[in-house]
Every structure is written in C-alpha cells, then in structure tokens.
C-alpha cells in the first residue's frame, strides 16, 4: 500500500468509521503502529492478515480474540519458513493443516475466477466463520460483479460483506501507489500497463459514498464482523518462561 498505518487510522477516524481492519500480506508488521494510533483516536482496530495461496485463492483472516491472533501468527511463521526471506509459500495443505478454528475468514474472489468448489473447500476450513468479501471499485462491471457474488453466496449459503480493497488512505497517493507497484514488478511506470491502478478508488472512502455503492446489508455485515472482533494488542504482556532449576533451589 501507499500509506502508513497511522495515516490509515487517522483518516478512518476522521471519516467517522466505527472500526478499521488492518491486514498486511502474510504479516502483522503494521499492527503495533496502527494500535498506538487507534488508541489515541478511539477507533476500534481489527487485526488480521491477508494471504494469497499458490493457486490464486485469496483469504483475509481476522482475529476476534487472543487465541486467533496466535493462530494467525503461527500460520504466518509457517508460510514464511517455507520460502526465501521476503516472501512466503502458502498452499491449501498448509492452510488446512494449521489450526485456525478461532479465526474469521473473508474470501476475496478474483474477477473471472468464481468457483463454487473453492467456496465449499473454504467452508470446510472455516465453518460458520466465512464471508465473501465484495470490493466495488468502479471498474465498469460493478453491478454484474455484485450480482455474480450474490448468486454465489446464495448457492453456498455464505454471507457477503462490503470490503474496501484499500491501498491508500487518500486518493492523492495514487502516483505513489503506482510507483510502488512498478518497483515491486521491476518495471518502469511507462510499461506498467494494466498492473497500474485503473482509478483512485482504493482509498478510504466517505461513508455516504459507500452507502451509494454497496447494498445496506453488506455494510451492516461489516459492522457485525467488527463487533465480533474484541482482540486488542493491549491484551499482550510479556510472559516470563518457567524456570528450570534443581529441586529446593530458586533461580
């Protein structure tokens, strides 16, 4: 993304958001700075991580409690250990293997790759804890895309939830977003093509604007998910390890 955690938190608070989910990709690197900023503004912060599987399946995991936070941390560790430094490797076997029974999951389907099979597999991994994330970013086919996701949700019995697909706190960061994309892909801005953001919509938008784009039940579902997430970094404390000393002696 093209914004710091503090900027995202400050912008969300200024827009009157009830909560904000910060989900770095296979990482929790931004949550401490976001937590400190949210503590000062009173914004509720949801902690989680975004994962792209080797087969293209994308899942966002959120931590409703401390145990779920530990499970997400464990998954990140396992995925990172399987790849070279700076990258990660996550496939379906690992996602199914690591205990994630406390986590909430948002499935983010890729345009043109809707699959009932993928949805049913994820339902098996996250029973009663899975949503279909709907990103409406004014790409020209929002109505058709929403209708496809609604039909898929009805077929699978999965609820839909509004998701922002946010990569920047304000639209003015669009040039930086494209520059970061070019650096990541090792290309020039002139040759970025369709890899560049097609518009400025991937920012924190005003609530009145969101209300015009998303059905009200999808926005309400985002609030319900936020209400289920009670975990805060304030719960974490250093836990002194158990001392191994001979019987009858102190450390």
N, C-alpha and C positions, 0 to 999 in steps of 0.2 A: 504493500500500500504506500500511499504518498503522504501520510500524516502520522504524527507521533501519537502515542496513546493519550497523552494529556490533551492534545488538541481535539481528539475524538470525544473524550469525556466532556470537555468544556462546551463543545458545540452541541452535544446531545442535551446537556443540562440547559443551555440557552434556548433550545427549541422546545423545552418542556417535555422531553421524553421521560417516561416512568422508569425505564431501565435501558441498559445497553449491554449487548453481548460482544465481548472482545475475543476473537478466535484466530490467533496466528496459525499458520500452516504447520502442523506437526510440531508445535512449540507452545510454550507458555511464557515466552520471553518478554512480552509486553505487559503482563498482568500486574506486576508489582507497581510500575509507574502508573498504570491505569487505576489501581486500587487506591494509591495515595491521592490521586487527583479526584477520584469519585468520593473519597472520604471527605474532602474539603467542600465539594459541591452538594453532597447529599444524594447524588444519583446512585441508583441501585446498579451494581455491576454484576453481570453474569460471566462466569469464567468457563472457558472451554477451548477446543482446538478443532481445526479444520483438516481433514485428511483426504488425500486423493489416492485411491488404490491403483495398483498397477494396471488394472483393466479399465480404468477411467471412471469407476464408481466414486462419487464424492459424498462424504458424510461429515457433518459437523456434530461433535459431541459436546454436551453441556453438563456441568457438574451441579446437581441440585443439593449435594451435601458433601461433607469432607471425604467420605469413602469414595465417592465418584471422582473427586479430584485426584485421589491417589490412583484410581484405576486409569484415568486418562494419562497421568504422569507415567505410569508403568507402560502403557501402550506406546507412548512417545519414545521412551527409552528403548523398548524392544525394536521399534521400527528404525530408530537411528543407529542402533548397534548392527543392523543388518546391511548398512550401506556405508559408503565413504563419508568422511566428515563433511558436513554442509548439506547432506542430502538424507533421504530416508527411503526405506523399502517396506511397503505395506501391501499385502495381498489378502485375499479372503480367508485363507487358512489362519493367518495371524490374527485377523480381526475376530474370527470365531473362537480362537484359542485363548486369547487374553480375557479374563473375567471383566465384564463391563455391565454387570446386572444393575448397577445403581445409576448408570448414565442415561441421559435423554439424548435422542438421536434425531437429527434433521437430515433427510435425504435430499440432496440438491441435484436433480436430474439434469443432464446435459441436453440442450436443444437437439432434436433429431435422434436422440438415443433413449427414448422412453421404453422401458421394459417391465412388464408385469413380473417376469422372472426375477429381476433384480429386486423389485419391491418385496416379493414374497420371501426372498432369501434374507433381506434385511429385517423383515418382520420376525423371522425365526431367531435372529440375533438380538432384536430389541422388542420383544412382545409388549404391547400396550405402551411403548415408550418411543414410538417412531412417528415422525411427521414428514410430510412432503413440503419442502421449502419452495416458495413461489417468489421468484425475482422478476419484477416487471420494470424493465429499464428502457422503455420506449425504443425498442429495436425494430419496430414496424410490424411485429406479429404478436403483440401482447395479448390481444383478445383470443386469438387462435391458440396461443400457448397456454393461457389460463384455462380455456375450455378443455384442452387436452389433459392438463393436470387434474382438473376437476373430475373428468371422466375416469382417469386412472385411480384417483382417490376413492371414487365411488365403487370401482371394481374391486379394489383391495381392502376397502373399509378403513382407509387411512385418512386422518385429518390433514388439512392444508393449513399452512401458516405463512404470513407475509414475511419476506426476508429482503433486506436492502441490497445485498451484494456489495456492500460499501468498501471502497478502496481509498477514500479520501474524505476529510471532514467537510471540505467546501469545494465547489466546482472550480475555483481558481487554481486548484492544484493539478488540473488536468495535464498541463505541459510536463510537470514533474512525474506524474504517473506514466506517461508515455516514455519519458526518458529512462525511468527505472526499468520499464519493460524492454526497451532497446538494449540496455546494459545486460539485463538477465539473459536475453537471447543472443547477445553478441552481434547485434546488427546496428545499422545506423537508423536514425529517425526517418530518413527518406525512404528506406527499404522496409519499414515496419509493416506496412500494408494492413491487412485485416487483424494483425496481432495488436494493433493500437486500439484504444478505447474508441468506439464509434461515436460517443457523445459524452456529456458531463454527468450522466445520471447516477454514477456510482459514488454518490456522496450522501451525507446525512441530510435528508430532505425534510421540509416542513411537514408537520402533521396534517395540515389542511390539504397539502398536495398529496400525501399518501392516501388520505381519505377519498380522493377523487380517482386514484389509480387502483386501489385494492378493494375488494368486497369487504364490508364491515366485519364479517365473521372471521376473515383471515387476520385482520388487525386485532380482533378480540382474542384470537388464539395466541397471538404473540404475548399478550398481557398475561394470559393464563399460564403460559410456559414460564414467564418471568416470576410469577407468584410461586411456582413450584421450586424455583432455584433459590435456596436460602444460604448457600455456602458463601463464605467471605474469607479472604486471606487473613482477616483478624483472628480467625479460629486457630491458626497455626502458631505453635510455640516450639521452641527447641526442646527436645525430649532427651534427657541425659541417658546414655546407654547403661544397661545393667552392668555392675562392676563384677569382674571375675577375680576374687581374692580367696585365699585359703580360709577354711573354716576357723572362726574365732578371731579373725583379723578384719580390720577396716581398710579401706583404700588408703 
